[in-house]
Amino acid sequence: MGDVAFHTATTVDEALSLVGDGSDAKVVAGGSDLIVQARGGRDLPANVVAIHRIEALRGIDASGDLTLGALASHADITASAAIRSTWTALADASAIVGSHATRNVGTIGGNVMNASPAMETGAPLLVLDARVTLRSAAGGDRTVPIDELWTGPGRTSAQPGELLIDVVVPSLPAHSGSAYVRLEYRRAMEIAIVGASACVTLDGDVVTSAAVALTAVGPTLLRSPSAAAAVIGTTGDAAALAAVAAGASADASPISDLRANEDYRRAMIGVIAKRAVDVAIRRARGEEFPIPATPVFMEGSAR
């Protein structure tokens, strides 16, 4: 590992100047993932550019569409009353990222740009049709749908020298609900073995639109069109939820690793997707359901 130069930017323009063409620079905010990589023996870039002092990248604006500054922390997201009531899946996910310390320093921008297929907030952002703003010194701003951002494990479609500015989540129609649920072995400092998020809209008791996305069962976060189609036009009854489970298992592309094998992940993603859809429907009907949803299921106190 060679020498590493550490820089701190206080404005977006300064950060872009320090990043340059991006060939030998890494942007960090909380820096939690970079620390893990360093401890694991991975080479660090020649230049680390810290952006945690850029006030323009902070903040949460829920006055229309939800706009999350790149430096919005998971703790900020979890505490937001607007996110908890309207974009609830995102609160479910942010509430179980790492530890209390991680949630206070880890940011939505860092989570998104690290592009882990096991990241908690990824599936909620997919079902909520989020988009990101990327900025470069040469090209200015461009908007990228979230499902076009992730191209593989740890890889994004961001161009060298681009900086994530914000994440924008559209407003939802009335009678909508969303949820994120993961399978975990323990409550703290866990990474999803599998996870699923769902967002539904109801007309009366009938699901008129649905989106389902899957965590840790592919090289990127995956949409599950089969699971979503299975619940549209239904009341979310037992037969529909069983079809959701089958659809999610069919759409998954899991691998075997030290944490779980392929067959187990494929079986469990159906169970977890069914739970996420169930909670999303119940929330859309106005039912109060705890945030985060995952511990409720893991403790066996919900159906």
QUIJOJO-V356135 format. One record per residue. PHI is phi in whole degrees, -180 to 180 (none if undefined). Layout:
phi:PHI
phi:PHI
This chain:
phi:none
phi:-84
phi:-67
phi:-121
phi:-96
phi:-107
phi:-124
phi:-121
phi:-99
phi:-116
phi:-137
phi:-63
phi:-61
phi:-66
phi:-62
phi:-64
phi:-66
phi:-70
phi:-69
phi:61
phi:-87
phi:78
phi:-71
phi:-137
phi:-132
phi:-129
phi:-87
phi:-132
phi:-117
phi:-72
phi:79
phi:-64
phi:-71
phi:-65
phi:-64
phi:-61
phi:-63
phi:-65
phi:-66
phi:-83
phi:90
phi:-77
phi:-67
phi:-96
phi:-68
phi:-66
phi:-129
phi:-109
phi:-110
phi:-88
phi:-116
phi:-65
phi:-97
phi:-88
phi:-63
phi:-65
phi:-96
phi:-94
phi:104
phi:-130
phi:-119
phi:-115
phi:-75
phi:-143
phi:-62
phi:-82
phi:-115
phi:-107
phi:-61
phi:-55
phi:-96
phi:-62
phi:-85
phi:-64
phi:-65
phi:-59
phi:-64
phi:-63
phi:-81
phi:-70
phi:-63
phi:-65
phi:-68
phi:-62
phi:-90
phi:-113
phi:-111
phi:-64
phi:-57
phi:-68
phi:-68
phi:-53
phi:-72
phi:-63
phi:-70
phi:-119
phi:-74
phi:53
phi:-109
phi:-57
phi:-64
phi:-62
phi:-67
phi:-80
phi:-105
phi:-74
phi:-117
phi:-65
phi:-64
phi:-65
phi:-60
phi:-65
phi:-79
phi:-73
phi:56
phi:-77
phi:-68
phi:-104
phi:-64
phi:-72
phi:-80
phi:-64
phi:-63
phi:-58
phi:-64
phi:-66
phi:-70
phi:-91
phi:57
phi:-70
phi:-139
phi:-121
phi:-106
phi:-111
phi:-130
phi:-128
phi:-64
phi:-86
phi:-105
phi:72
phi:-94
phi:-143
phi:-105
phi:-129
phi:-58
phi:-60
phi:-78
phi:-101
phi:-82
phi:-86
phi:-114
phi:172
phi:-58
phi:73
phi:-124
phi:-131
phi:-87
phi:-61
phi:-81
phi:-53
phi:92
phi:-88
phi:-120
phi:-72
phi:-99
phi:-158
phi:-121
phi:-116
phi:-118
phi:-62
phi:-62
phi:-107
phi:-64
phi:-60
phi:61
phi:-109
phi:-150
phi:-145
phi:-159
phi:-131
phi:-134
phi:-128
phi:-92
phi:-137
phi:-91
phi:-148
phi:-82
phi:-112
phi:52
phi:-102
phi:-114
phi:-60
phi:-73
phi:-145
phi:-152
phi:-150
phi:-127
phi:-141
phi:-137
phi:-132
phi:-127
phi:-113
phi:-122
phi:69
phi:-99
phi:-99
phi:-76
phi:-100
phi:-150
phi:-155
phi:-139
phi:-133
phi:-134
phi:-121
phi:-112
phi:67
phi:-130
phi:-173
phi:-70
phi:-136
phi:-62
phi:-117
phi:-76
phi:-121
phi:-63
phi:-66
phi:-66
phi:-64
phi:-63
phi:-66
phi:-102
phi:-66
phi:85
phi:-116
phi:-96
phi:75
phi:-74
phi:-60
phi:-65
phi:-66
phi:-67
phi:-64
phi:-69
phi:-59
phi:-60
phi:-64
phi:-66
phi:-64
phi:-62
phi:-69
phi:-82
phi:-72
phi:-132
phi:-76
phi:-122
phi:-97
phi:-147
phi:-67
phi:-93
phi:-171
phi:-92
phi:-59
phi:-64
phi:-65
phi:-61
phi:-64
phi:-68
phi:-76
phi:-65
phi:-65
phi:-62
phi:-69
phi:-63
phi:-60
phi:-64
phi:-63
phi:-64
phi:-58
phi:-66
phi:-59
phi:-65
phi:-63
phi:-67
phi:-62
phi:-83
phi:94
phi:-74
phi:-76
phi:-139
phi:-59
phi:-116
phi:-77
phi:-77
phi:-56
phi:-60
phi:-60
phi:-69
phi:-66
phi:-88
phi:74
phi:-99
phi:-131
phi:-75
